[in-house]
């Protein structure tokens, strides 16, 4: 679970990996088909957490952080 506490779902999981608050994280989205947007951190990290996307990257064996991944994806796919 990527919960920030042992809630009902997380308490049933073997592993709980706390996710960063959205204000501490990089993100991108496509709120409407063909319209893309970025979200950047607006506050410094408060706790020692890692956003879910970065955990998934690390567990998949990728060597980049999520910021680099988003930047690379936008450079190669969206800004062309």
C-alpha positions as CSV (number, residue, x, y, z in Angstrom):
1,X,0.0,0.0,0.0
2,X,1.1,3.6,-0.6
3,X,-0.9,4.9,2.4
4,X,0.6,7.4,4.8
5,X,-0.8,5.5,7.8
6,X,-2.1,2.0,8.7
7,X,-5.7,2.6,7.5
8,X,-8.1,-0.3,6.7
9,X,-6.4,-1.1,3.4
10,X,-2.8,-0.7,4.5
11,X,-3.4,-2.9,7.6
12,X,-4.3,-5.8,5.3
13,X,-1.1,-5.4,3.3
14,X,2.3,-6.9,3.9
15,X,4.1,-3.7,3.0
16,X,3.3,0.0,3.5
17,X,5.4,2.5,1.6
18,X,4.3,6.0,2.6
19,X,3.7,8.3,-0.3
20,X,4.7,12.0,-0.3
21,X,2.0,14.6,-0.1
22,X,1.1,15.9,-3.5
23,X,2.5,19.4,-2.6
24,X,5.9,17.7,-2.1
25,X,5.9,15.8,-5.5
26,X,6.4,16.1,-9.2
27,X,3.4,15.0,-11.3
28,X,1.9,15.3,-14.7
29,X,-1.6,14.8,-16.0
30,X,-3.9,14.8,-19.0
31,X,-7.0,16.3,-17.5
32,X,-8.7,16.5,-21.0
33,X,-7.6,14.6,-24.1
34,X,-4.8,16.5,-25.8
35,X,-4.2,18.9,-22.8
36,X,-1.2,18.2,-20.7
37,X,-0.1,19.8,-17.4
38,X,2.8,19.5,-14.9
39,X,2.6,19.7,-11.2
40,X,5.7,20.7,-9.3
41,X,6.6,20.6,-5.6
42,X,5.5,23.7,-3.7
43,X,6.9,22.8,-0.3
44,X,9.9,20.9,0.9
45,X,9.5,17.4,2.1
46,X,8.2,17.3,5.7
47,X,8.8,13.6,6.4
48,X,11.2,11.0,5.1
49,X,8.9,9.7,2.3
50,X,9.2,9.0,-1.4
51,X,6.4,9.5,-3.9
52,X,4.8,6.4,-5.2
53,X,6.0,6.9,-8.7
54,X,9.6,7.1,-7.6
55,X,9.2,3.9,-5.5
56,X,7.8,2.1,-8.6
57,X,10.7,3.3,-10.7
58,X,13.3,2.1,-8.1
59,X,11.5,-1.3,-7.7
60,X,11.5,-1.8,-11.5
61,X,15.3,-1.3,-11.6
62,X,15.3,2.2,-13.2
63,X,18.2,4.4,-12.2
64,X,16.6,7.8,-12.6
65,X,14.5,9.7,-10.1
66,X,10.9,10.6,-10.9
67,X,11.7,14.3,-11.8
68,X,14.2,13.0,-14.5
69,X,11.7,10.5,-15.7
70,X,9.0,13.1,-16.1
71,X,11.4,15.5,-17.8
72,X,12.6,12.9,-20.2
73,X,9.1,11.7,-21.1
74,X,8.0,15.3,-21.7
75,X,11.1,16.0,-23.8
76,X,10.7,12.9,-26.0
77,X,6.9,12.6,-26.2
78,X,5.0,15.8,-25.5
79,X,7.3,18.7,-26.5
80,X,8.1,17.3,-29.9
